[in-house]
């Protein structure tokens, strides 16, 4: 049994470009199943309901991305101005502090960066080529996600029944029950995660709005998306909210924003743990 698990993990690692989109497609399918089933119960044909569900998700993602880019573009001049002001404040503090901190010469840093770019042009070009290859891999992965999502929603049960037939006959009943239970668990987990993400986004976004931050809506969107990224997503989104508060409102607002992030996450975690 252990050897089989190790072999499966080795194959998954080697085929990560396929396995990861496959798993994402299954998660997206679990997200769309309730909506697709609701449409079918209201007289929509299965294929139409599946396509409509997938289009609705893609449209929702597109709207969220547009909202973030639109607000960031509108606030970009102020963001640049505040970033320069914060750097100047840090330089002034380092220069006049009794701690004898080293000062930072922006012109020297700029010259160093330009020299580095000129001296490593070939490596940077190779990096851009790798990034281009990454875009191709992303397109392939997106195709796999859409393919898996469509066929899981239209014939997921039949696909699982076929997979079960590949195993010994004695193990098939238990595998069938385990698959059904795992699917139900996954769908419930996705629903709870959506509620958690929406709660974090609403709380932190509202806190940013009360503080008068110009990017309150994008902060809420980023927090919502970050909640679906394990381990680092919520932390990175909260850190971004604190950084924006620092740039636009100063240290006091940044500390208040940090307190809001911690409070919202603690309340959300405690509430769902008790439930």
Secondary structure, DSSP 8 states (H G I E B T S, - for coil): -HHHHHHHHHHHHHTHHHHHHHHHHHHHHHHHHHHHHHHHHTT--HHHHHHHHHHHHHHHHHHHHHHHHHHHHHHHHHHHHHHHHHHHHHHHHHHH-TT------HHHHHHHHHHHHHHTHHHHHHHHHHHHHHHHHHHHHHHHHHHHHHHHHHHHHHHHHHHHTTS-HHHHHHHHHHHHHHHHHHHHHHHHHHHHHHHHHHHHHHHHHHTT-TTHHHHHHHHHHHTTSTTTHHHHHHHHHHHHHHHHH-HHHHHHHHHHHHHHHHHHHHHHHH-
